[in-house]
Amino acid sequence: MNLTPLPAPKALDQFFLDARARLLDLAAILDRINRGDHAAQVADDPRMIRIREALDILRDPSGGRAERIQRIFSIDYDPNWPKPQPRL
């Protein structure tokens, strides 16, 4: 089965309002963090650093943004992780 991507204008028409809503949600979250007491203390928090890295990726038009952002928030695979055991 060969999947054909949506033409860019149709994708924009279909997803614009959803993207707008998600960006507004993110802006509100960041505003809440900035308004909180001791906001400067979280500037170097690893979670905030990851959020800033993800925002930089969103501005990069080269593609693969979803995967690159997922990698920022993921733990690297370790082949030595214990395997799940069946429940008895």
C-alpha positions as CSV (number, residue, x, y, z in Angstrom):
1,M,0.0,0.0,0.0
2,N,1.5,3.3,-1.1
3,L,0.5,6.3,1.1
4,T,0.5,9.7,-0.5
5,P,1.0,12.7,1.8
6,L,-1.6,15.5,1.7
7,P,-0.8,18.4,-0.5
8,A,0.7,21.2,1.7
9,P,-2.3,23.6,1.3
10,K,-4.8,20.9,2.2
11,A,-2.7,19.9,5.3
12,L,-2.6,23.5,6.4
13,D,-6.3,23.8,5.9
14,Q,-6.9,20.6,7.9
15,F,-4.5,21.1,10.8
16,F,-4.2,24.9,11.2
17,L,-6.8,25.3,14.0
18,D,-5.4,22.3,15.9
19,A,-1.8,23.7,15.7
20,R,-3.0,27.1,16.7
21,A,-4.8,25.7,19.8
22,R,-1.7,23.6,20.8
23,L,0.6,26.6,20.4
24,L,-1.7,28.7,22.6
25,D,-1.8,26.0,25.2
26,L,2.0,25.9,25.2
27,A,2.3,29.6,25.4
28,A,-0.1,29.6,28.4
29,I,2.0,27.0,30.2
30,L,5.2,28.9,29.6
31,D,3.5,32.1,30.9
32,R,2.4,30.3,34.1
33,I,6.0,29.2,34.7
34,N,7.4,32.7,34.1
35,R,4.8,34.3,36.4
36,G,5.5,31.9,39.2
37,D,7.7,32.8,42.2
38,H,11.3,32.0,41.7
39,A,10.9,31.6,37.9
40,A,14.7,32.2,37.4
41,Q,15.4,29.0,39.4
42,V,13.9,26.8,36.7
43,A,15.8,28.3,33.8
44,D,18.5,25.6,34.1
45,D,16.1,22.8,35.0
46,P,16.7,19.9,32.5
47,R,13.0,19.9,31.7
48,M,13.0,23.6,30.6
49,I,16.2,23.0,28.6
50,R,14.4,20.2,26.8
51,I,11.4,22.4,26.1
52,R,13.7,25.1,24.7
53,E,15.5,22.6,22.5
54,A,12.1,21.4,21.2
55,L,11.0,24.9,20.4
56,D,14.2,25.4,18.4
57,I,13.4,22.2,16.4
58,L,9.9,23.5,15.7
59,R,11.4,26.5,13.9
60,D,13.6,24.3,11.7
61,P,12.0,23.7,8.3
62,S,14.2,20.7,7.4
63,G,11.6,18.1,8.5
64,G,11.6,15.2,10.9
65,R,10.6,17.5,13.7
66,A,8.3,15.0,15.5
67,E,11.0,12.3,15.7
68,R,13.7,14.8,16.8
69,I,11.4,16.2,19.5
70,Q,10.5,12.7,20.6
71,R,14.2,11.9,21.0
72,I,14.7,14.9,23.2
73,F,12.1,13.6,25.7
74,S,13.1,9.9,25.4
75,I,15.6,7.8,27.2
76,D,18.1,6.2,24.9
77,Y,17.6,2.5,24.3
78,D,19.7,0.2,26.5
79,P,19.9,-3.4,25.2
80,N,20.7,-4.5,28.8
81,W,17.3,-3.4,30.2
82,P,15.6,-6.2,32.0
83,K,13.0,-8.0,30.0
84,P,9.5,-8.0,31.4
85,Q,8.5,-11.2,33.1
86,P,5.1,-12.8,32.6
87,R,2.7,-12.6,35.6
88,L,1.9,-15.9,37.2
